[in-house]
């Protein structure tokens, strides 16, 4: 569908929904991905109960879908749940699940300021004064995300979806996660002996979680918006699920998300100990160092499998791109890092 046609359809739809005259200005395509696309849009509503000017991002499904990624409908529900729990994330609104309007379900969310680019967050001089503040803000917001539990979710369909195949009756969250990763690995072409070794270690060393909580699923530098005033909002919830809090905490600290600042283990901008201390205070929990190592190993394996999956999108012809091909070659880095962590843990 052409952008002009999309704009006209949305103006008509919103006019009917909001009971007023709607005009959309400055509708510009933003970077999206294989399974979703975004447009910046300024919306003016004249008349009706919701009249006003809205600075928004229009978010919709594309054609493809990444493994374990949420649909826009379920992503909206998760964003709403997080927003209502006090998480600093763009407020989502105007969900439409009927695909006949534009061809796919969609929703709008408030447009926020700032940049998410990794190298900007870790190196730009304009953020020098707020990086310590950013550490505290992210810790507090992650604690707010983890305050949401399955018992609090009243939408039974969403509750089931957020299991994402990790439910493993009678087992721990860790064992369920390992089981899901093994299924992914078994479905891949080729042999990956290093990954098999890592999976075996994860199976033998799985520990019960203190609780099953809402996990962002991709909580890292690059998925939160920042400017010189600090954190503006956490974005990209498409991999949210129920899980162990240590998963998010260690994903941020993985070597691959430091963007050259390897000495700053928390996302390339803070010391790990500083971030964990702020989180423990905000969440009122004590982190387990053994679980930290365990879930960091798990994260590296998950990303190694993800890298192979990205390369397969290119090799299959589904989504051709040099970036996808190059990411595939990085799986060995995550294998090495996971095995290094395992070796360090037994010294």
C-alpha positions as a Python dict, from the first residue, in 0.01 Angstrom:
ca = {
    (1, 'X'): (0, 0, 0),
    (2, 'X'): (131, 346, -90),
    (3, 'X'): (200, 586, 196),
    (4, 'X'): (-61, 831, 62),
    (5, 'X'): (-328, 560, 60),
    (6, 'X'): (-232, 449, 411),
    (7, 'X'): (-262, 808, 533),
    (8, 'X'): (-609, 844, 381),
    (9, 'X'): (-731, 519, 529),
    (10, 'X'): (-603, 612, 875),
    (11, 'X'): (-764, 957, 859),
    (12, 'X'): (-1098, 800, 770),
    (13, 'X'): (-1065, 531, 1036),
    (14, 'X'): (-962, 769, 1314),
    (15, 'X'): (-1231, 1019, 1215),
    (16, 'X'): (-1497, 752, 1262),
    (17, 'X'): (-1342, 618, 1580),
    (18, 'X'): (-1278, 953, 1748),
    (19, 'X'): (-1596, 1118, 1621),
    (20, 'X'): (-1418, 1421, 1479),
    (21, 'X'): (-1235, 1549, 1175),
    (22, 'X'): (-884, 1400, 1160),
    (23, 'X'): (-586, 1530, 967),
    (24, 'X'): (-250, 1347, 966),
    (25, 'X'): (60, 1556, 897),
    (26, 'X'): (429, 1475, 857),
    (27, 'X'): (373, 1101, 822),
    (28, 'X'): (726, 967, 777),
    (29, 'X'): (846, 608, 762),
    (30, 'X'): (1086, 519, 1044),
    (31, 'X'): (1327, 230, 1073),
    (32, 'X'): (1140, -89, 1152),
    (33, 'X'): (1239, -450, 1102),
    (34, 'X'): (1145, -778, 942),
    (35, 'X'): (821, -816, 1138),
    (36, 'X'): (707, -458, 1205),
    (37, 'X'): (714, -111, 1057),
    (38, 'X'): (673, 233, 1210),
    (39, 'X'): (564, 576, 1091),
    (40, 'X'): (602, 905, 1272),
    (41, 'X'): (272, 1094, 1247),
    (42, 'X'): (133, 1420, 1381),
    (43, 'X'): (-243, 1381, 1424),
    (44, 'X'): (-487, 1669, 1464),
    (45, 'X'): (-837, 1584, 1586),
    (46, 'X'): (-1100, 1859, 1555),
    (47, 'X'): (-1418, 1793, 1749),
    (48, 'X'): (-1525, 1491, 1946),
    (49, 'X'): (-1429, 1383, 2300),
    (50, 'X'): (-1063, 1326, 2210),
    (51, 'X'): (-994, 1643, 2015),
    (52, 'X'): (-640, 1772, 2027),
    (53, 'X'): (-298, 1731, 1868),
    (54, 'X'): (-115, 1403, 1909),
    (55, 'X'): (253, 1337, 1831),
    (56, 'X'): (254, 966, 1762),
    (57, 'X'): (424, 664, 1613),
    (58, 'X'): (202, 432, 1407),
    (59, 'X'): (317, 71, 1456),
    (60, 'X'): (196, -225, 1253),
    (61, 'X'): (284, -579, 1145),
    (62, 'X'): (480, -626, 828),
    (63, 'X'): (488, -953, 639),
    (64, 'X'): (750, -1164, 812),
    (65, 'X'): (764, -1266, 1174),
    (66, 'X'): (1070, -1338, 1382),
    (67, 'X'): (1085, -1642, 1606),
    (68, 'X'): (918, -1574, 1943),
    (69, 'X'): (824, -1216, 1850),
    (70, 'X'): (484, -1089, 1960),
    (71, 'X'): (213, -975, 1723),
    (72, 'X'): (130, -606, 1737),
    (73, 'X'): (-191, -688, 1927),
    (74, 'X'): (-7, -871, 2204),
    (75, 'X'): (277, -620, 2199),
    (76, 'X'): (18, -345, 2260),
    (77, 'X'): (-122, -538, 2556),
    (78, 'X'): (225, -582, 2707),
    (79, 'X'): (312, -214, 2655),
    (80, 'X'): (-16, -116, 2819),
    (81, 'X'): (50, -349, 3112),
    (82, 'X'): (402, -209, 3158),
    (83, 'X'): (285, 153, 3124),
    (84, 'X'): (19, 101, 3389),
    (85, 'X'): (283, -55, 3617),
    (86, 'X'): (473, 274, 3609),
    (87, 'X'): (737, 179, 3353),
    (88, 'X'): (873, 474, 3154),
    (89, 'X'): (763, 356, 2811),
    (90, 'X'): (565, 537, 2538),
    (91, 'X'): (193, 521, 2614),
    (92, 'X'): (14, 298, 2359),
    (93, 'X'): (-339, 377, 2242),
    (94, 'X'): (-592, 329, 1960),
    (95, 'X'): (-537, -42, 1904),
    (96, 'X'): (-712, -187, 1598),
    (97, 'X'): (-713, -565, 1562),
    (98, 'X'): (-922, -575, 1243),
    (99, 'X'): (-677, -631, 957),
    (100, 'X'): (-928, -509, 698),
    (101, 'X'): (-858, -143, 782),
    (102, 'X'): (-500, -129, 654),
    (103, 'X'): (-408, -492, 587),
    (104, 'X'): (-263, -565, 932),
    (105, 'X'): (-347, -492, 1297),
    (106, 'X'): (-196, -169, 1428),
    (107, 'X'): (-179, 75, 1715),
    (108, 'X'): (-43, 419, 1793),
    (109, 'X'): (190, 522, 2071),
    (110, 'X'): (315, 854, 2203),
    (111, 'X'): (626, 976, 2025),
    (112, 'X'): (914, 1045, 2261),
    (113, 'X'): (1241, 1233, 2226),
    (114, 'X'): (1596, 1101, 2226),
    (115, 'X'): (1808, 846, 2045),
    (116, 'X'): (1862, 476, 2108),
    (117, 'X'): (2172, 414, 1894),
    (118, 'X'): (2428, 217, 2093),
    (119, 'X'): (2732, 426, 2011),
    (120, 'X'): (2539, 745, 2090),
    (121, 'X'): (2441, 613, 2433),
    (122, 'X'): (2790, 498, 2532),
    (123, 'X'): (3010, 763, 2368),
    (124, 'X'): (2831, 1089, 2285),
    (125, 'X'): (2964, 1381, 2496),
    (126, 'X'): (2613, 1523, 2539),
    (127, 'X'): (2534, 1231, 2772),
    (128, 'X'): (2844, 1257, 2992),
    (129, 'X'): (2651, 1420, 3275),
    (130, 'X'): (2355, 1181, 3271),
    (131, 'X'): (2508, 833, 3238),
    (132, 'X'): (2518, 780, 3614),
    (133, 'X'): (2158, 901, 3631),
    (134, 'X'): (2075, 665, 3344),
    (135, 'X'): (2205, 370, 3548),
    (136, 'X'): (1965, 451, 3829),
    (137, 'X'): (1671, 520, 3598),
    (138, 'X'): (1713, 193, 3409),
    (139, 'X'): (1747, -6, 3730),
    (140, 'X'): (1426, 146, 3868),
    (141, 'X'): (1237, 88, 3546),
    (142, 'X'): (1355, -271, 3517),
    (143, 'X'): (1237, -329, 3873),
    (144, 'X'): (898, -188, 3770),
    (145, 'X'): (884, -425, 3472),
    (146, 'X'): (963, -718, 3699),
    (147, 'X'): (691, -615, 3942),
    (148, 'X'): (438, -750, 3689),
    (149, 'X'): (363, -1120, 3743),
    (150, 'X'): (146, -1378, 3565),
    (151, 'X'): (-102, -1366, 3853),
    (152, 'X'): (-165, -996, 3781),
    (153, 'X'): (-240, -1056, 3413),
    (154, 'X'): (-618, -1079, 3369),
    (155, 'X'): (-598, -1153, 2995),
    (156, 'X'): (-576, -1533, 2982),
    (157, 'X'): (-480, -1539, 2614),
    (158, 'X'): (-194, -1296, 2673),
    (159, 'X'): (-85, -1489, 2981),
    (160, 'X'): (-54, -1802, 2767),
    (161, 'X'): (123, -1623, 2481),
    (162, 'X'): (386, -1482, 2718),
    (163, 'X'): (496, -1835, 2803),
    (164, 'X'): (650, -1836, 2452),
    (165, 'X'): (705, -2210, 2463),
    (166, 'X'): (903, -2186, 2784),
    (167, 'X'): (641, -2356, 3001),
    (168, 'X'): (776, -2692, 3105),
    (169, 'X'): (529, -2851, 3348),
    (170, 'X'): (685, -2948, 3681),
    (171, 'X'): (1017, -2783, 3593),
    (172, 'X'): (1192, -2457, 3670),
    (173, 'X'): (1185, -2144, 3453),
    (174, 'X'): (1550, -2213, 3367),
    (175, 'X'): (1477, -2569, 3253),
    (176, 'X'): (1184, -2444, 3046),
    (177, 'X'): (1411, -2190, 2878),
    (178, 'X'): (1675, -2455, 2806),
    (179, 'X'): (1406, -2682, 2665),
    (180, 'X'): (1288, -2404, 2430),
    (181, 'X'): (1646, -2335, 2315),
    (182, 'X'): (1708, -2703, 2251),
    (183, 'X'): (1399, -2720, 2033),
    (184, 'X'): (1531, -2422, 1835),
    (185, 'X'): (1875, -2576, 1800),
    (186, 'X'): (1730, -2911, 1691),
    (187, 'X'): (1533, -2735, 1417),
    (188, 'X'): (1846, -2575, 1269),
    (189, 'X'): (2040, -2726, 981),
    (190, 'X'): (2397, -2827, 1052),
    (191, 'X'): (2586, -2932, 1363),
    (192, 'X'): (2673, -2696, 1647),
    (193, 'X'): (2880, -2893, 1900),
    (194, 'X'): (2976, -2586, 2109),
    (195, 'X'): (2611, -2496, 2151),
    (196, 'X'): (2531, -2853, 2251),
    (197, 'X'): (2801, -2839, 2518),
    (198, 'X'): (2662, -2510, 2651),
    (199, 'X'): (2308, -2651, 2656),
    (200, 'X'): (2427, -2956, 2849),
    (201, 'X'): (2590, -2731, 3109),
    (202, 'X'): (2274, -2522, 3137),
    (203, 'X'): (2064, -2834, 3191),
    (204, 'X'): (2292, -2959, 3469),
    (205, 'X'): (2314, -2625, 3647),
    (206, 'X'): (1954, -2501, 3631),
    (207, 'X'): (1828, -2343, 3954),
    (208, 'X'): (1476, -2243, 4063),
    (209, 'X'): (1379, -1879, 4016),
    (210, 'X'): (1270, -1659, 4304),
    (211, 'X'): (965, -1569, 4092),
    (212, 'X'): (830, -1574, 3738),
    (213, 'X'): (798, -1212, 3626),
    (214, 'X'): (747, -1004, 3313),
    (215, 'X'): (1071, -1000, 3113),
    (216, 'X'): (1133, -733, 2850),
    (217, 'X'): (1326, -991, 2649),
    (218, 'X'): (1564, -749, 2476),
    (219, 'X'): (1660, -510, 2755),
    (220, 'X'): (1984, -363, 2621),
    (221, 'X'): (2155, -53, 2494),
    (222, 'X'): (1976, 27, 2169),
    (223, 'X'): (1628, -37, 2306),
    (224, 'X'): (1583, 268, 2525),
    (225, 'X'): (1563, 631, 2418),
    (226, 'X'): (1802, 875, 2582),
    (227, 'X'): (1885, 1244, 2555),
    (228, 'X'): (2082, 1496, 2761),
    (229, 'X'): (1804, 1493, 3022),
    (230, 'X'): (1830, 1116, 3075),
    (231, 'X'): (1606, 820, 3002),
    (232, 'X'): (1307, 908, 2783),
    (233, 'X'): (1153, 565, 2742),
    (234, 'X'): (1203, 191, 2700),
    (235, 'X'): (1095, 57, 2360),
    (236, 'X'): (1079, -262, 2149),
    (237, 'X'): (871, -504, 2359),
    (238, 'X'): (825, -764, 2086),
    (239, 'X'): (1019, -1033, 2277),
    (240, 'X'): (848, -988, 2615),
    (241, 'X'): (760, -1304, 2809),
    (242, 'X'): (739, -1452, 3158),
    (243, 'X'): (1075, -1553, 3300),
    (244, 'X'): (1353, -1513, 3555),
    (245, 'X'): (1456, -1155, 3643),
    (246, 'X'): (1824, -1248, 3596),
    (247, 'X'): (1757, -1291, 3223),
    (248, 'X'): (1699, -916, 3167),
    (249, 'X'): (1970, -815, 3413),
    (250, 'X'): (2238, -1019, 3239),
    (251, 'X'): (2121, -949, 2881),
    (252, 'X'): (2204, -581, 2933),
    (253, 'X'): (2550, -681, 3058),
    (254, 'X'): (2642, -917, 2774),
    (255, 'X'): (2969, -832, 2604),
    (256, 'X'): (2798, -785, 2267),
    (257, 'X'): (2590, -489, 2388),
    (258, 'X'): (2877, -270, 2516),
    (259, 'X'): (2953, -106, 2180),
    (260, 'X'): (3327, -89, 2231),
    (261, 'X'): (3317, 13, 2600),
    (262, 'X'): (3411, -333, 2726),
    (263, 'X'): (3516, -212, 3071),
    (264, 'X'): (3163, -84, 3134),
    (265, 'X'): (2983, -417, 3164),
    (266, 'X'): (2635, -273, 3207),
    (267, 'X'): (2546, -175, 2852),
    (268, 'X'): (2875, 4, 2786),
    (269, 'X'): (2785, 295, 3018),
    (270, 'X'): (2810, 170, 3378),
    (271, 'X'): (2980, -76, 3609),
    (272, 'X'): (2783, -396, 3649),
    (273, 'X'): (2807, -380, 4030),
    (274, 'X'): (2667, -26, 4030),
    (275, 'X'): (2371, -125, 3813),
    (276, 'X'): (2295, -441, 4013),
    (277, 'X'): (2314, -252, 4343),
    (278, 'X'): (2066, 7, 4214),
    (279, 'X'): (1835, -271, 4092),
    (280, 'X'): (1848, -462, 4422),
    (281, 'X'): (1752, -146, 4607),
    (282, 'X'): (1466, -65, 4368),
    (283, 'X'): (1329, -420, 4347),
    (284, 'X'): (1399, -507, 4712),
    (285, 'X'): (1562, -837, 4617),
    (286, 'X'): (1908, -988, 4648),
    (287, 'X'): (2063, -1113, 4326),
    (288, 'X'): (2231, -1453, 4317),
    (289, 'X'): (2584, -1439, 4164),
    (290, 'X'): (2552, -1798, 4041),
    (291, 'X'): (2225, -1714, 3866),
    (292, 'X'): (2390, -1407, 3716),
    (293, 'X'): (2655, -1628, 3553),
    (294, 'X'): (2397, -1890, 3456),
    (295, 'X'): (2164, -1647, 3278),
    (296, 'X'): (2451, -1465, 3110),
    (297, 'X'): (2560, -1799, 2963),
    (298, 'X'): (2197, -1857, 2861),
    (299, 'X'): (2180, -1514, 2699),
    (300, 'X'): (2493, -1570, 2494),
    (301, 'X'): (2357, -1903, 2373),
    (302, 'X'): (2021, -1746, 2287),
    (303, 'X'): (2191, -1472, 2087),
    (304, 'X'): (2422, -1724, 1915),
    (305, 'X'): (2114, -1915, 1799),
    (306, 'X'): (1955, -1583, 1703),
    (307, 'X'): (2260, -1493, 1490),
    (308, 'X'): (2229, -1821, 1300),
    (309, 'X'): (1860, -1746, 1249),
    (310, 'X'): (1939, -1399, 1112),
    (311, 'X'): (2185, -1550, 862),
    (312, 'X'): (1926, -1806, 756),
    (313, 'X'): (1685, -1526, 666),
    (314, 'X'): (1949, -1401, 422),
    (315, 'X'): (2054, -1743, 289),
    (316, 'X'): (1695, -1854, 233),
    (317, 'X'): (1624, -1542, 30),
    (318, 'X'): (1343, -1438, 265),
    (319, 'X'): (1515, -1113, 368),
    (320, 'X'): (1834, -1049, 171),
    (321, 'X'): (2086, -819, 340),
    (322, 'X'): (2457, -795, 410),
    (323, 'X'): (2385, -708, 774),
    (324, 'X'): (2192, -1032, 824),
    (325, 'X'): (2470, -1232, 663),
    (326, 'X'): (2739, -1066, 875),
    (327, 'X'): (2544, -1117, 1199),
    (328, 'X'): (2537, -1489, 1128),
    (329, 'X'): (2915, -1501, 1133),
    (330, 'X'): (2916, -1363, 1487),
    (331, 'X'): (2757, -1669, 1647),
    (332, 'X'): (3104, -1803, 1727),
    (333, 'X'): (3174, -1494, 1941),
    (334, 'X'): (2878, -1575, 2163),
    (335, 'X'): (2979, -1943, 2180),
    (336, 'X'): (3326, -1839, 2294),
    (337, 'X'): (3192, -1594, 2552),
    (338, 'X'): (2951, -1852, 2696),
    (339, 'X'): (3226, -2111, 2729),
    (340, 'X'): (3459, -1851, 2884),
    (341, 'X'): (3195, -1774, 3147),
    (342, 'X'): (3148, -2145, 3218),
    (343, 'X'): (3522, -2193, 3258),
    (344, 'X'): (3549, -1893, 3492),
    (345, 'X'): (3261, -2028, 3704),
    (346, 'X'): (3442, -2354, 3788),
    (347, 'X'): (3779, -2204, 3880),
}
